Amino acid sequence: MHSDRDDGFPTEAGSTEADGSDELYERHVMTVDKGQESVRIDKFLTQRLTNVSRNRLQQAISAQMVLVNGKPVKSNYRIRPGDGIVVFSDNAPETYEVKPEPLPLRIVYEDDSIMLIDKEAGMVVHPGHGNYSGTLVNGVAWHLRQERPDVTEDALPRYGLVHRIDKNTSGLLVVAKTDKAAVALAGQFFEHTVHRRYIALVWGEPEADTGTVTGHIGRHLRFRKLMDVFPEGDHGKEAVTHYTVLERLRYVSLLECRLETGRTHQIRVHMQHIGHPLFNDDVYCGDRIVKGTVFTRYRQFVENCFAVCPRHALHARSLGFVHPTTGERMTFESPLPRDMSELIDRWRHYVKYRRDEPE
């Protein structure tokens, strides 16, 4: 058997560290070797994947999270040489018991399979250390329980969350309402067919109107809560961000960023890497004057801008994917929130009326 991963199947929630991905499922691809005897697939996978019980694998097979030659199978399927096996596994680094809470959620679309939520900045996506309640998943759990009182996190991990965005990033998230929808969406994220576009205000002006930032993203070697860019293949996982300059405002620029991969803090880390950190990003050096002088009037203006948008200026504006049940291509758009709109308008006004001030 050959596999594109060597770390086996993830252990139970709470036992692993985040691997630098905003996509909460991973895909393990295997090919059955020639000469392999015919055995049940649950037995075969139990022998080859670490830290996973046969019962848990049987649950994954029942949820159609195991595919053979592109199709779901039953636990009693007997493997054959040359079979291509795909196993989707929960990639959550650390989870806590989710307590359903009646929280306000901005649901922009919902049917029997999916929900689209326009998340406000400041809301944590799922429970973790220091954030055990008040998260988006707490609210989703409450919402789903009103429709299906018997739904549990065991049956629908993280109550259908398949990807995430940072606490202080606003914008669109898709949530699966069934395990089959979760697997179908996870496959699209893995194949990079999900359309994701962000609006970002960054310091400075990129030389070109369009560009692509590449470089593996992984945990910072000294500061484990931060992410960093590493030479290809050296550390971390491949990450690709495409950007287009929408507007140049002398000291800052408005960008549209398109994600080809989904790594933790990807846009924030890539923009800092090329010398254009996100405006007011207090983790990646955007919360100080990066472009321009420090004369009193300008410094006061920047500080006022920080107060207007007291978080990194990043918004998940567009999300598109194939509906997991109907096969329809769907695209959703979210307008810029008030704090970013006002921030951008202030920079436009400043540049228009302060062109004579020194750099």
Sine and cosine of phi, psi and omega as CSV:
sin_phi,cos_phi,sin_psi,cos_psi,sin_omega,cos_omega
0.00,0.00,0.67,-0.74,0.06,-1.00
-0.89,-0.45,0.62,-0.79,-0.01,-1.00
-0.70,-0.71,0.48,-0.88,0.04,-1.00
-1.00,0.00,0.15,0.99,0.07,-1.00
-0.69,-0.72,0.44,-0.90,0.02,-1.00
-0.84,-0.55,0.21,0.98,-0.05,-1.00
-0.96,-0.29,0.17,0.99,0.09,-1.00
0.93,0.36,-0.38,-0.93,-0.05,-1.00
-1.00,-0.03,0.69,-0.73,-0.03,-1.00
-0.85,0.53,0.51,-0.86,0.06,-1.00
-0.97,0.22,0.01,-1.00,-0.01,-1.00
-0.88,0.48,0.40,-0.91,-0.04,-1.00
-0.80,0.59,0.66,-0.75,0.06,-1.00
0.98,-0.20,-0.15,0.99,-0.11,-0.99
-0.96,-0.28,-0.07,1.00,-0.03,-1.00
-0.80,-0.61,0.34,-0.94,0.02,-1.00
-1.00,-0.07,0.47,-0.88,0.03,-1.00
-0.83,0.55,0.67,-0.74,-0.06,-1.00
-0.99,-0.16,0.13,0.99,0.04,-1.00
1.00,-0.04,0.56,0.83,0.00,-1.00
-0.77,-0.64,0.66,-0.75,0.12,-0.99
-1.00,0.01,-0.08,1.00,0.05,-1.00
-1.00,-0.09,0.84,-0.54,-0.25,-0.97
-1.00,-0.07,0.22,0.98,0.18,-0.98
-0.78,-0.62,0.58,-0.82,0.13,-0.99
-0.92,-0.40,0.35,-0.94,0.00,-1.00
-0.85,-0.52,0.80,-0.60,0.02,-1.00
-0.95,-0.30,0.83,-0.56,-0.07,-1.00
-0.93,-0.38,0.78,-0.63,-0.03,-1.00
-0.71,-0.70,0.46,-0.89,0.13,-0.99
-0.81,-0.59,0.79,-0.61,-0.03,-1.00
-0.95,0.31,0.77,-0.64,-0.04,-1.00
-0.94,0.35,0.40,-0.92,0.15,-0.99
-0.90,0.43,0.62,-0.79,0.02,-1.00
1.00,0.03,-0.10,0.99,0.03,-1.00
-0.93,0.38,0.77,-0.63,0.02,-1.00
-0.93,0.36,0.43,-0.90,-0.02,-1.00
-0.98,0.19,0.92,-0.40,0.03,-1.00
-0.72,-0.69,0.27,-0.96,0.06,-1.00
-0.88,0.48,0.58,-0.82,-0.07,-1.00
-0.91,0.41,-0.56,0.83,0.02,-1.00
-0.91,0.41,-0.62,0.78,0.05,-1.00
-0.93,0.37,-0.69,0.73,0.00,-1.00
-0.85,0.52,-0.74,0.68,-0.04,-1.00
-0.95,0.32,-0.57,0.82,0.03,-1.00
-0.87,0.49,-0.59,0.81,-0.02,-1.00
-0.97,0.26,-0.34,0.94,-0.14,-0.99
-0.92,-0.40,-0.25,0.97,0.04,-1.00
-0.95,-0.31,0.72,-0.70,-0.08,-1.00
-1.00,0.07,0.43,-0.90,0.13,-0.99
0.85,0.53,0.61,0.79,0.02,-1.00
-0.58,-0.81,0.72,-0.70,-0.02,-1.00
-1.00,0.08,0.33,-0.94,0.05,-1.00
-0.90,0.43,-0.58,0.81,0.02,-1.00
-0.90,0.44,-0.65,0.76,0.00,-1.00
-0.92,0.39,-0.62,0.79,0.05,-1.00
-0.91,0.42,-0.62,0.78,0.03,-1.00
-0.89,0.45,-0.61,0.79,0.08,-1.00
-0.90,0.44,-0.66,0.75,0.02,-1.00
-0.90,0.43,-0.63,0.78,0.02,-1.00
-0.91,0.42,-0.68,0.73,0.02,-1.00
-0.88,0.47,-0.54,0.84,0.01,-1.00
-1.00,0.10,0.15,0.99,0.00,-1.00
0.88,0.48,0.55,0.84,0.06,-1.00
-1.00,-0.05,0.04,1.00,0.09,-1.00
-0.84,-0.55,0.84,-0.55,-0.01,-1.00
-0.88,-0.48,0.62,-0.79,0.11,-0.99
-0.86,-0.51,0.86,-0.52,-0.06,-1.00
0.80,0.60,0.62,0.79,0.10,-0.99
1.00,0.08,0.04,1.00,-0.05,-1.00
-0.78,-0.63,0.56,-0.83,0.07,-1.00
-0.92,0.39,0.49,-0.87,0.01,-1.00
-0.75,-0.66,0.14,-0.99,0.08,-1.00
-0.99,-0.11,0.25,-0.97,-0.06,-1.00
-0.88,0.47,-0.42,0.91,-0.04,-1.00
-1.00,0.00,0.11,0.99,0.07,-1.00
-0.88,0.47,0.71,-0.71,-0.01,-1.00
-0.98,-0.21,0.84,-0.54,-0.08,-1.00
-0.93,0.36,0.38,-0.92,0.03,-1.00
-0.75,-0.66,0.48,-0.88,0.07,-1.00
-0.81,0.58,0.70,-0.71,0.01,-1.00
1.00,-0.01,-0.16,0.99,0.04,-1.00
-0.87,0.50,0.70,-0.71,0.12,-0.99
-0.99,-0.12,0.85,-0.52,-0.09,-1.00
-0.91,-0.42,0.73,-0.68,0.08,-1.00
-0.85,-0.52,0.78,-0.62,0.05,-1.00
-0.87,-0.50,0.87,-0.50,0.12,-0.99
-1.00,0.00,0.73,-0.69,-0.04,-1.00
-0.73,-0.69,0.50,-0.87,0.00,-1.00
-0.91,0.41,0.84,-0.55,-0.07,-1.00
-0.97,-0.25,0.28,0.96,-0.01,-1.00
-0.92,0.39,0.78,-0.63,-0.06,-1.00
-0.95,0.33,-0.65,0.76,-0.06,-1.00
-0.34,-0.94,0.82,-0.57,-0.02,-1.00
-0.81,-0.58,0.35,-0.94,0.02,-1.00
-0.78,-0.63,0.31,-0.95,0.01,-1.00
-0.84,0.55,0.78,-0.63,-0.03,-1.00
-1.00,-0.04,0.87,-0.50,0.05,-1.00
-0.99,-0.17,0.90,-0.44,0.00,-1.00
-0.85,0.53,0.73,-0.69,0.00,-1.00
-0.70,-0.71,0.65,-0.76,0.02,-1.00
-0.98,0.22,0.99,0.13,-0.05,-1.00
-0.97,-0.24,0.50,-0.87,0.04,-1.00
-0.95,0.31,0.85,-0.52,0.04,-1.00
-0.87,-0.50,0.71,-0.70,0.04,-1.00
-1.00,0.01,1.00,0.04,-0.03,-1.00
-1.00,0.03,0.90,-0.44,-0.07,-1.00
-0.99,-0.12,-0.26,0.97,0.06,-1.00
-0.33,-0.94,0.58,-0.81,0.05,-1.00
-0.39,-0.92,0.64,-0.77,0.18,-0.98
-0.61,-0.79,-0.32,-0.95,-0.07,-1.00
-0.95,0.31,-0.26,0.96,-0.10,-0.99
-0.94,-0.35,-0.55,0.83,-0.14,-0.99
-0.64,-0.77,0.30,-0.95,0.19,-0.98
-0.74,-0.68,0.63,-0.77,0.16,-0.99
-0.94,-0.33,0.82,-0.58,-0.04,-1.00
-0.87,-0.49,0.73,-0.68,0.09,-1.00
-0.99,-0.13,0.99,-0.15,-0.11,-0.99
-0.98,0.20,0.68,-0.73,0.10,-1.00
-0.99,0.16,0.51,-0.86,0.11,-0.99
-0.88,0.48,0.63,-0.78,0.03,-1.00
0.98,-0.21,-0.26,0.97,0.02,-1.00
-1.00,-0.06,0.83,-0.56,0.09,-1.00
-0.95,0.32,0.58,-0.81,-0.10,-1.00
-0.98,0.21,-0.74,0.67,0.00,-1.00
-0.64,-0.77,0.40,-0.92,-0.05,-1.00
-0.85,0.53,0.58,-0.81,0.05,-1.00
-0.29,-0.96,-0.11,-0.99,-0.04,-1.00
-0.84,0.55,0.86,-0.52,0.01,-1.00
1.00,0.05,-0.16,0.99,0.02,-1.00
-0.70,-0.72,0.99,0.15,-0.08,-1.00
-1.00,-0.06,-0.24,0.97,-0.03,-1.00
-0.56,-0.83,0.18,-0.98,0.04,-1.00
0.97,0.25,0.19,0.98,-0.01,-1.00
-1.00,0.02,0.24,-0.97,0.02,-1.00
-0.85,0.52,-0.65,0.76,-0.02,-1.00
-0.92,0.39,-0.56,0.83,0.10,-0.99
-0.86,0.52,-0.68,0.74,0.02,-1.00
-0.93,0.37,-0.64,0.77,0.04,-1.00
-0.90,0.44,-0.66,0.75,0.01,-1.00
-0.86,0.51,-0.70,0.72,0.04,-1.00
-0.88,0.47,-0.72,0.69,-0.04,-1.00
-0.87,0.49,-0.72,0.70,-0.01,-1.00
-0.93,0.37,-0.58,0.82,0.00,-1.00
-0.90,0.43,-0.46,0.89,0.03,-1.00
-0.93,0.37,-0.53,0.85,0.02,-1.00
-1.00,0.05,-0.63,0.77,-0.09,-1.00
-0.72,-0.70,1.00,0.04,-0.07,-1.00
-0.84,0.54,-0.37,0.93,-0.07,-1.00
-1.00,-0.03,-0.03,1.00,-0.05,-1.00
-0.92,0.39,0.66,-0.75,0.00,-1.00
-0.75,-0.66,0.27,-0.96,0.03,-1.00
-0.96,0.30,-0.39,0.92,0.08,-1.00
-0.92,0.38,-0.65,0.76,-0.01,-1.00
-0.97,0.24,-0.53,0.85,-0.03,-1.00
-0.70,-0.72,1.00,0.03,-0.09,-1.00
-0.78,0.63,0.73,-0.68,-0.01,-1.00
0.81,0.59,0.43,0.90,0.00,-1.00
0.78,0.63,0.67,0.75,0.18,-0.98
1.00,-0.04,0.02,1.00,0.02,-1.00
-0.94,0.35,0.82,-0.57,-0.02,-1.00
-0.91,-0.42,-0.20,0.98,0.09,-1.00
-0.43,-0.90,0.11,-0.99,-0.07,-1.00
-0.56,-0.83,0.31,-0.95,0.18,-0.98
-0.77,-0.64,0.34,-0.94,-0.09,-1.00
-0.89,0.46,0.40,-0.92,0.04,-1.00
-0.77,0.64,-0.73,0.68,-0.10,-1.00
-1.00,-0.10,0.22,0.97,0.18,-0.98
-0.99,-0.13,0.71,-0.71,0.04,-1.00
-0.99,-0.15,0.26,-0.97,0.14,-0.99
0.82,-0.57,-0.32,-0.95,-0.29,-0.96
-1.00,0.04,0.66,-0.75,0.12,-0.99
-0.71,-0.70,0.61,-0.79,0.13,-0.99
-0.97,-0.25,0.67,-0.74,0.01,-1.00
-0.83,-0.55,0.73,-0.68,0.04,-1.00
-1.00,0.07,0.63,-0.77,0.02,-1.00
-0.98,-0.20,-0.08,1.00,0.08,-1.00
-0.68,-0.73,0.36,-0.93,0.02,-1.00
-0.91,0.42,-0.58,0.82,0.02,-1.00
-0.91,0.41,-0.65,0.76,0.05,-1.00
-0.90,0.43,-0.61,0.79,0.01,-1.00
-0.88,0.47,-0.70,0.72,0.00,-1.00
-0.92,0.40,-0.67,0.75,-0.01,-1.00
-0.89,0.45,-0.68,0.74,0.03,-1.00
-0.93,0.37,-0.65,0.76,0.03,-1.00
-0.86,0.51,-0.63,0.78,0.03,-1.00
-0.89,0.46,-0.62,0.79,0.02,-1.00
-0.93,0.36,-0.63,0.78,0.07,-1.00
-0.89,0.45,-0.67,0.74,-0.02,-1.00
-0.90,0.43,-0.63,0.78,-0.03,-1.00
-0.99,0.14,0.01,1.00,0.03,-1.00
0.89,0.46,0.53,0.85,0.03,-1.00
-0.99,-0.16,-0.03,1.00,0.06,-1.00
-0.98,0.17,0.76,-0.65,-0.01,-1.00
-1.00,0.07,0.90,-0.43,0.00,-1.00
-0.75,-0.67,0.88,-0.47,0.03,-1.00
-0.79,-0.61,0.71,-0.71,-0.03,-1.00
-0.87,-0.49,0.46,-0.89,0.16,-0.99
-0.95,-0.31,0.77,-0.63,-0.05,-1.00
-0.72,-0.70,0.64,-0.77,0.19,-0.98
-0.97,-0.24,0.85,-0.52,-0.07,-1.00
-0.86,-0.51,0.37,-0.93,0.08,-1.00
-0.96,0.29,0.63,-0.77,0.10,-1.00
0.98,0.18,-0.06,-1.00,-0.01,-1.00
-0.80,-0.60,0.91,-0.41,0.07,-1.00
-0.85,0.53,0.56,-0.83,-0.04,-1.00
-0.89,0.46,-0.71,0.70,-0.04,-1.00
-0.99,-0.14,0.43,-0.90,0.01,-1.00
-0.96,0.28,-0.42,0.91,0.07,-1.00
-0.71,-0.70,0.43,-0.90,0.02,-1.00
-0.20,-0.98,0.18,-0.98,0.03,-1.00
-0.75,-0.66,0.75,-0.66,0.05,-1.00
-0.95,-0.30,0.81,-0.58,0.05,-1.00
-0.84,-0.55,0.20,-0.98,-0.03,-1.00
0.69,-0.72,0.75,-0.66,-0.02,-1.00
-0.87,0.49,0.62,-0.79,0.05,-1.00
-0.90,-0.43,0.75,-0.66,0.03,-1.00
-0.46,-0.89,0.01,-1.00,0.03,-1.00
-0.87,0.49,0.67,-0.74,0.11,-0.99
-0.86,0.51,0.66,-0.75,-0.10,-0.99
-0.93,0.36,-0.39,0.92,0.02,-1.00
-0.95,-0.31,-0.66,0.75,-0.08,-1.00
-0.95,-0.32,0.99,-0.12,-0.24,-0.97
-0.94,0.35,-0.26,0.97,0.04,-1.00
-1.00,0.09,-0.16,0.99,-0.01,-1.00
-0.97,-0.23,0.37,-0.93,0.11,-0.99
-0.95,-0.30,0.33,-0.94,-0.03,-1.00
-0.52,-0.85,0.29,-0.96,0.03,-1.00
-0.99,-0.16,0.71,-0.71,-0.05,-1.00
-0.80,-0.60,0.40,-0.91,0.08,-1.00
-0.82,0.57,0.52,-0.86,-0.07,-1.00
-0.82,0.58,0.79,-0.61,0.06,-1.00
0.99,0.14,-0.12,0.99,-0.07,-1.00
-0.99,0.17,-0.66,0.75,-0.06,-1.00
-0.25,-0.97,0.45,-0.89,0.06,-1.00
0.98,0.21,-0.32,-0.95,-0.06,-1.00
-0.82,-0.58,0.46,-0.89,0.00,-1.00
-0.83,0.56,0.67,-0.74,0.03,-1.00
-0.61,-0.79,0.70,-0.72,-0.02,-1.00
-0.70,-0.71,0.82,-0.57,0.05,-1.00
-0.82,-0.58,0.81,-0.58,0.10,-1.00
-0.98,-0.20,0.65,-0.76,0.01,-1.00
-0.72,-0.70,0.45,-0.89,0.09,-1.00
-0.74,-0.67,0.74,-0.67,0.04,-1.00
-0.98,0.21,0.87,-0.50,0.03,-1.00
-1.00,0.00,-0.55,0.84,-0.06,-1.00
-0.35,-0.94,0.70,-0.71,0.04,-1.00
-0.96,-0.27,0.80,-0.60,-0.08,-1.00
-0.83,-0.56,0.64,0.77,0.11,-0.99
0.92,0.40,-0.86,0.51,-0.02,-1.00
-0.99,-0.14,-0.44,0.90,-0.02,-1.00
-0.70,-0.72,0.23,-0.97,0.04,-1.00
-0.68,-0.74,0.58,-0.82,0.08,-1.00
-0.99,-0.11,0.84,-0.54,-0.06,-1.00
-0.87,-0.49,0.48,-0.88,0.30,-0.96
-0.96,-0.28,0.80,-0.61,-0.01,-1.00
-0.91,-0.42,0.74,-0.67,0.03,-1.00
-0.91,-0.41,0.83,-0.56,-0.03,-1.00
-1.00,0.05,0.78,-0.63,0.15,-0.99
-0.99,-0.10,-0.49,0.87,0.10,-1.00
-0.83,-0.56,0.09,-1.00,-0.05,-1.00
-0.74,-0.67,0.97,0.26,0.01,-1.00
-0.99,-0.11,0.41,-0.91,0.01,-1.00
-0.85,0.53,0.78,-0.62,0.03,-1.00
0.87,0.49,0.43,0.90,-0.19,-0.98
-0.83,0.56,-0.80,0.59,-0.04,-1.00
-0.89,0.45,-0.68,0.73,-0.04,-1.00
-0.88,0.47,-0.70,0.72,-0.03,-1.00
-0.95,0.31,-0.67,0.74,-0.01,-1.00
-0.91,0.41,-0.64,0.77,0.00,-1.00
-0.92,0.39,-0.64,0.77,0.08,-1.00
-0.90,0.44,-0.61,0.79,-0.04,-1.00
-0.87,0.49,-0.57,0.82,-0.01,-1.00
-0.99,-0.10,0.20,0.98,0.10,-1.00
1.00,0.06,0.30,0.95,0.00,-1.00
-0.74,-0.67,0.93,0.37,-0.02,-1.00
-0.89,0.46,0.43,-0.90,0.04,-1.00
-0.89,0.45,0.62,-0.78,0.02,-1.00
-0.87,0.49,0.78,-0.62,0.03,-1.00
0.90,0.44,0.48,0.88,0.12,-0.99
-0.99,0.11,0.97,-0.24,-0.11,-0.99
-0.98,0.22,-0.09,1.00,0.03,-1.00
-0.99,-0.12,-0.59,0.81,-0.10,-1.00
-0.89,-0.45,0.69,0.72,0.23,-0.97
0.92,0.39,0.44,0.90,0.04,-1.00
-0.98,-0.20,0.04,1.00,-0.06,-1.00
-0.99,-0.14,0.48,0.88,0.09,-1.00
-0.59,-0.81,0.14,-0.99,-0.01,-1.00
-0.96,0.28,0.93,-0.38,0.00,-1.00
-0.99,-0.15,-0.54,0.84,-0.02,-1.00
-0.79,-0.62,0.73,-0.68,-0.01,-1.00
0.96,-0.29,0.06,-1.00,-0.02,-1.00
-1.00,0.03,-0.03,-1.00,0.04,-1.00
-0.91,-0.42,0.41,0.91,0.03,-1.00
-0.91,0.42,0.42,-0.91,-0.27,-0.96
-0.83,0.56,-0.72,0.69,-0.08,-1.00
-0.91,0.42,-0.69,0.73,0.00,-1.00
-0.92,0.39,-0.68,0.73,0.00,-1.00
-0.87,0.48,-0.66,0.75,0.02,-1.00
-0.90,0.43,-0.62,0.78,0.03,-1.00
-0.89,0.46,-0.71,0.71,0.00,-1.00
-0.89,0.46,-0.67,0.74,0.02,-1.00
-0.89,0.45,-0.60,0.80,0.07,-1.00
-0.91,0.42,-0.61,0.79,0.05,-1.00
-0.91,0.42,-0.64,0.77,0.07,-1.00
-0.86,0.52,-0.62,0.78,-0.01,-1.00
-0.94,0.35,-0.59,0.81,0.01,-1.00
-0.91,0.41,-0.66,0.75,0.01,-1.00
-0.82,-0.57,0.99,0.12,-0.13,-0.99
-0.99,0.16,0.73,0.68,0.02,-1.00
-0.28,-0.96,0.19,-0.98,0.03,-1.00
-0.91,0.42,0.64,-0.77,-0.14,-0.99
-1.00,0.10,0.99,0.15,-0.03,-1.00
-0.59,-0.80,0.74,-0.67,-0.06,-1.00
-0.68,-0.73,0.80,-0.60,0.05,-1.00
-0.99,0.17,1.00,-0.07,-0.19,-0.98
-0.99,0.12,-0.60,0.80,-0.17,-0.99
-0.72,-0.69,0.67,-0.74,0.02,-1.00
-0.62,-0.79,0.83,-0.55,-0.01,-1.00
-0.71,-0.70,0.58,-0.81,-0.05,-1.00
-0.26,-0.96,0.15,-0.99,0.08,-1.00
-1.00,0.00,0.79,-0.61,-0.01,-1.00
-0.85,0.52,0.77,-0.64,-0.12,-0.99
-0.92,0.39,-0.27,0.96,-0.01,-1.00
-0.95,-0.32,-0.74,0.68,-0.10,-1.00
-1.00,0.05,-0.35,0.94,-0.07,-1.00
0.98,0.18,0.08,1.00,0.00,-1.00
-0.97,0.23,0.66,-0.75,0.10,-1.00
-0.98,0.19,0.81,-0.58,-0.07,-1.00
-0.82,-0.58,0.65,-0.76,0.06,-1.00
-0.71,-0.70,0.71,-0.70,-0.02,-1.00
-0.84,-0.54,0.56,-0.83,0.00,-1.00
-0.82,-0.57,0.59,-0.80,0.04,-1.00
-0.84,-0.55,0.79,-0.61,0.02,-1.00
-0.92,0.38,0.41,-0.91,0.05,-1.00
-0.87,0.49,0.69,-0.72,0.07,-1.00
-0.94,0.35,0.28,-0.96,-0.13,-0.99
-0.86,0.51,-0.65,0.76,-0.08,-1.00
-0.90,0.44,-0.66,0.75,0.02,-1.00
-0.95,0.30,-0.60,0.80,0.03,-1.00
-0.88,0.47,-0.71,0.71,0.00,-1.00
-0.92,0.39,-0.62,0.78,0.04,-1.00
-0.86,0.51,-0.75,0.66,-0.02,-1.00
-0.90,0.44,-0.67,0.75,0.03,-1.00
-0.88,0.47,-0.61,0.79,0.02,-1.00
-0.91,0.42,-0.66,0.75,0.02,-1.00
-0.91,0.41,-0.64,0.77,0.04,-1.00
-0.86,0.50,-0.71,0.71,-0.01,-1.00
-0.91,0.41,-0.68,0.74,-0.03,-1.00
-0.88,0.47,-0.74,0.68,-0.03,-1.00
-0.90,0.43,-0.60,0.80,-0.04,-1.00
-0.92,0.40,-0.64,0.77,-0.11,-0.99
-0.96,-0.27,0.01,1.00,-0.03,-1.00
-0.81,-0.58,0.52,0.86,-0.07,-1.00
-0.91,0.41,-0.36,0.93,-0.06,-1.00
-1.00,0.09,-0.09,1.00,-0.06,-1.00
-0.99,0.15,0.48,-0.88,-0.10,-1.00
-0.92,0.39,0.39,-0.92,0.03,-1.00
-0.95,0.32,0.00,0.00,0.00,0.00
